[in-house]
């Protein structure tokens, strides 16, 4: 069984400092090695490691990640519907991204296309969640779905429930539309649609359940570092819950495609999707390495899982990902409030 970071931390707190500044690093600049970052304004994190970090590299092709604590199942019972498995037919590339999780959505004769459920259950009670992952899809041509395609769902209750609260992101390929909804108010941000085929994209979600009975919750979706929905970071305040007991119990990634249209022949299926580098935590405080000297100019940024964190020092396990070389890259620290340090040349 692969070794993984899987940390249940229901009492985690994050204290944000001022604007972060990196002044130096020590350690071996190589994938998998520890690097200690010195500076100021990093804030504090009671437990440094993310709630979960998964690059799928420790598995073998064909493995089911459910053996390592992931919730991974398929809806139905028809022969073609199987839980997602580790595969290497479409990978992000390089020496350190050689595997990914592959989902296949089938529609057999007389059947329909619905769920492929991958995520985590039994989440600790937290107000804020940060989720990042890479995503790729194939053969999901506009018009082939009859209803919605759920990219992400955070919910209370069991994985089959829709108990409040819930954050759901739906896209409608037949119409080119979408919405990002955060209960209780079912506030909907439209134009949450972004479709590319046969291209890896990084998706990030920042979800804040807010204060009960106060319209200070928010949900944001980023694609390759650019805020997509809502269109402005200031346009993100909703009533997300009316009770402090309303918390997320589970989340699922790319979990549902509705297709009941008999005109869609089974030969158009499966719809293939791949997921890689899943990072989830109770804060957006994190460390990344990018391929440019400014955050905005980076076209590739790779997350660096931390193992120690204080206001003036962070230690990470280096993750080269698809970067050509760590020595030609730039280091960034992001605070809990979303402030980003200037790039530090490695």
C-alpha positions in Angstrom: 0.0 0.0 0.0 1.4 3.4 -0.9 2.4 5.8 1.8 0.1 8.9 2.0 -0.5 12.0 4.0 -3.9 11.6 5.5 -4.5 13.8 8.5 -7.7 14.3 10.4 -7.4 17.6 12.2 -10.8 18.9 13.4 -9.2 21.6 15.6 -6.8 23.1 13.1 -6.4 26.9 13.3 -4.7 29.2 11.0 -3.3 32.6 12.0 -2.4 35.0 9.2 0.6 37.3 9.5 1.4 40.3 7.2 2.4 40.2 3.6 4.7 37.2 3.2 8.4 37.8 2.2 10.9 35.1 1.4 14.5 35.9 2.4 16.3 32.6 1.9 16.2 28.8 1.6 18.3 25.8 2.8 18.2 22.2 1.6 18.8 20.1 -1.4 17.1 21.4 -4.5 15.8 18.0 -5.8 12.4 16.3 -6.1 11.4 14.6 -2.8 14.0 16.4 -0.7 13.2 18.9 2.1 13.6 22.6 1.6 13.3 25.1 4.4 12.1 28.6 3.6 13.1 31.6 5.7 11.3 34.9 5.8 8.4 36.7 7.5 4.7 37.2 7.4 3.9 33.5 6.7 1.3 33.3 9.4 1.0 30.1 11.5 -0.6 26.8 10.8 -1.3 24.5 13.7 -0.6 21.4 11.6 1.6 22.1 8.6 0.7 19.3 6.3 -2.4 19.5 4.1 -5.4 17.5 5.0 -4.6 15.3 2.0 -2.1 15.4 -0.8 -2.2 12.7 -3.5 -0.1 12.6 -6.7 -0.9 8.8 -7.4 2.7 8.1 -8.1 2.9 5.5 -5.3 0.3 3.3 -6.9 0.6 0.7 -9.7 -1.5 0.9 -12.9 -4.8 -0.7 -12.3 -4.9 0.0 -8.5 -8.0 1.2 -6.8 -7.2 4.2 -4.5 -10.0 3.1 -2.1 -7.3 0.9 -0.4 -5.7 4.1 0.9 -8.8 5.8 2.3 -10.3 7.4 -0.7 -14.0 7.0 -1.4 -14.1 5.5 -4.9 -17.2 3.8 -6.4 -19.4 3.8 -9.4 -23.2 4.1 -9.7 -25.3 1.4 -11.2 -24.2 -2.2 -11.6 -23.9 -2.6 -15.4 -20.7 -4.4 -16.4 -19.0 -1.3 -17.8 -19.4 0.8 -14.7 -16.4 0.3 -12.5 -14.7 2.6 -10.0 -11.9 4.8 -11.2 -8.5 3.2 -11.4 -4.8 4.3 -11.7 -3.7 4.6 -15.3 -0.8 5.9 -17.4 -2.5 6.4 -20.8 -2.8 10.2 -20.2 -0.3 11.8 -17.8 0.8 15.4 -17.2 4.4 14.5 -18.3 7.9 14.5 -17.1 9.6 12.2 -14.7 7.3 12.9 -11.7 3.8 12.9 -13.2 3.7 9.4 -14.7 0.3 8.3 -13.4 -3.2 9.7 -12.9 -6.6 8.5 -11.8 -8.8 7.6 -14.8 -12.6 7.7 -14.7 -14.8 6.2 -17.4 -18.5 7.1 -17.8 -20.3 4.3 -19.6 -23.7 4.2 -21.2 -24.8 0.7 -22.2 -27.8 -0.2 -24.3 -30.9 0.5 -22.2 -28.9 2.3 -19.6 -27.9 5.8 -18.7 -24.8 7.6 -17.6 -24.5 8.8 -14.0 -22.0 8.6 -11.2 -18.3 8.0 -10.8 -17.7 8.9 -7.2 -14.2 9.8 -6.1 -13.4 11.9 -3.0 -13.3 11.7 0.8 -15.9 11.0 3.4 -15.9 11.7 7.1 -14.5 15.2 6.8 -13.8 17.1 10.0 -16.0 20.1 10.8 -14.3 23.1 9.2 -15.6 26.5 7.9 -13.0 26.9 5.1 -11.9 24.4 2.5 -9.3 24.8 -0.3 -9.2 22.2 -3.1 -6.8 22.0 -6.0 -6.5 19.3 -8.6 -5.6 18.8 -12.3 -8.3 17.6 -14.7 -8.5 16.3 -18.3 -11.4 15.1 -20.3 -12.0 13.4 -23.6 -15.0 12.6 -25.8 -17.4 14.9 -24.0 -18.5 16.8 -27.0 -21.0 19.7 -26.6 -24.5 18.3 -26.8 -23.8 14.8 -25.7 -25.1 15.2 -22.1 -28.9 15.6 -21.6 -28.5 17.4 -18.3 -25.7 18.3 -15.9 -22.1 17.4 -15.4 -21.0 17.9 -11.8 -17.4 18.9 -11.5 -17.3 19.1 -7.7 -19.6 18.6 -4.8 -19.0 19.4 -1.1 -22.0 18.2 1.0 -23.3 17.3 4.4 -24.7 13.8 5.1 -23.7 10.7 3.3 -22.3 10.6 -0.3 -25.8 9.8 -1.7 -27.5 12.7 0.1 -28.0 16.4 -0.6 -28.2 17.4 3.0 -27.3 21.1 3.7 -24.9 22.6 3.4 -23.7 21.9 -0.1 -21.4 23.5 -2.6 -21.9 22.2 -6.1 -20.4 23.1 -9.5 -22.5 22.0 -12.5 -21.8 22.5 -16.2 -24.2 21.9 -19.1 -22.3 21.0 -22.2 -25.5 21.0 -24.3 -26.0 24.7 -23.7 -22.5 25.9 -22.7 -23.7 27.1 -19.3 -23.0 26.4 -15.7 -23.5 27.5 -12.1 -21.6 27.4 -8.8 -24.1 27.1 -5.9 -23.5 27.4 -2.2 -26.4 26.7 0.2 -28.4 27.7 2.3 -29.6 30.4 -0.1 -28.9 28.5 -3.3 -27.1 31.6 -4.5 -26.1 30.9 -8.1 -23.2 32.4 -10.0 -23.8 32.0 -13.7 -21.3 31.6 -16.5 -19.4 29.0 -14.5 -18.6 27.1 -17.6 -15.2 26.3 -19.0 -14.6 23.4 -21.4 -11.5 22.1 -23.0 -10.9 18.7 -24.4 -7.6 16.7 -24.3 -5.9 19.4 -22.2 -4.8 19.2 -18.6 -6.2 22.1 -16.5 -5.7 23.0 -12.9 -8.9 23.6 -11.0 -8.9 25.4 -7.6 -11.9 25.9 -5.3 -12.0 28.1 -2.2 -15.1 27.5 -0.1 -16.1 29.5 3.0 -19.3 28.4 4.8 -19.3 31.7 6.7 -21.0 32.6 9.9 -24.5 31.1 10.5 -27.2 33.5 9.5 -24.7 36.0 8.1 -24.1 36.6 4.4 -20.4 36.2 4.6 -19.8 32.8 2.9 -18.2 32.5 -0.5 -17.2 30.1 -3.2 -14.5 30.8 -5.8 -13.3 28.7 -8.8 -10.0 29.2 -10.5 -8.7 27.7 -13.7 -5.0 27.7 -14.2 -4.6 30.4 -11.6 -7.2 32.7 -13.1 -10.4 33.5 -11.2 -13.4 32.3 -13.3 -16.3 32.4 -11.0 -17.6 34.6 -9.5 -16.1 37.2 -11.9 -14.8 39.3 -9.1 -13.2 38.3 -5.8 -15.4 41.0 -4.2 -18.6 39.5 -5.6 -18.6 36.4 -3.4 -20.7 36.9 -0.3 -23.8 34.7 0.4 -25.7 33.2 3.2 -24.2 29.7 3.2 -25.8 28.2 6.4 -28.3 29.0 9.1 -26.9 26.6 11.7 -23.3 26.1 13.1 -23.9 22.3 12.8 -24.2 22.6 9.0 -20.7 21.5 7.9 -19.4 19.4 5.0 -19.1 15.7 5.6 -17.7 14.7 2.2 -16.5 16.0 -1.1 -16.5 14.4 -4.6 -14.6 15.3 -7.8 -16.1 15.0 -11.3 -18.8 12.8 -9.9 -21.8 12.8 -12.2 -22.8 13.1 -15.8 -26.5 12.9 -16.6 -27.4 11.3 -19.9 -30.8 9.7 -20.3 -31.2 10.6 -24.0 -31.9 7.4 -25.9 -30.6 9.2 -29.0 -27.1 9.0 -27.6 -25.7 5.7 -28.8 -23.5 3.6 -26.5 -20.8 3.8 -29.1 -20.1 7.4 -28.0 -19.1 6.2 -24.6 -17.1 5.9 -22.4 -16.4 9.5 -21.6 -12.9 9.4 -20.3 -11.7 11.8 -17.5 -8.4 11.9 -15.6 -7.5 13.5 -12.2 -4.1 14.2 -10.8 -2.3 16.0 -7.9 -5.3 16.4 -5.5 -4.5 18.8 -2.6 -7.1 19.6 0.0 -6.8 21.6 3.2 -8.6 23.9 5.7 -6.8 27.0 4.4 -5.4 28.4 1.2 -2.1 29.0 3.0 0.4 27.0 0.9 3.7 27.0 -0.9 4.0 26.8 -4.7 6.9 26.8 -7.2 6.3 28.4 -10.6 8.1 28.9 -13.9 8.2 32.7 -13.9 9.5 35.5 -11.7 6.0 36.8 -11.0 2.9 34.9 -9.8 0.7 36.3 -12.6 3.2 35.4 -15.3 3.5 31.7 -14.3 2.1 29.2 -16.7 3.0 26.3 -14.5 2.8 26.2 -10.7 3.3 23.1 -8.6 2.2 22.7 -5.0 4.8 21.9 -2.4 3.4 19.9 0.6 4.6 21.5 3.8 5.9 19.5 6.8 6.6 22.4 9.2 5.1 25.9 9.3 5.7 29.0 11.4 5.5 32.7 10.8 9.1 32.9 9.8 10.0 29.4 8.6 8.4 26.7 6.4 9.7 23.3 5.4 8.3 21.6 2.3 8.9 18.3 0.5 9.9 19.4 -3.0 7.5 18.4 -5.8 9.0 19.1 -9.2 5.8 18.1 -11.0 6.0 19.1 -14.7 8.6 21.9 -14.1 11.6 21.5 -16.4 14.0 22.1 -13.5 13.6 23.4 -9.9 16.8 25.4 -10.3 15.2 27.5 -13.0 12.0 28.2 -11.0 10.6 30.6 -8.5 9.3 30.0 -5.0 6.0 31.5 -3.6 4.3 31.5 -0.2 0.6 32.2 -0.1 -1.0 33.2 3.2 -4.4 32.2 4.6 -5.8 35.4 3.4 -4.6 34.9 -0.2 -1.6 37.3 -0.1 1.2 36.0 -2.3 4.9 36.7 -1.7 7.2 38.0 -4.4 8.9 35.3 -6.4 12.1 34.0 -4.9 14.6 32.6 -7.5 15.8 29.1 -6.7 
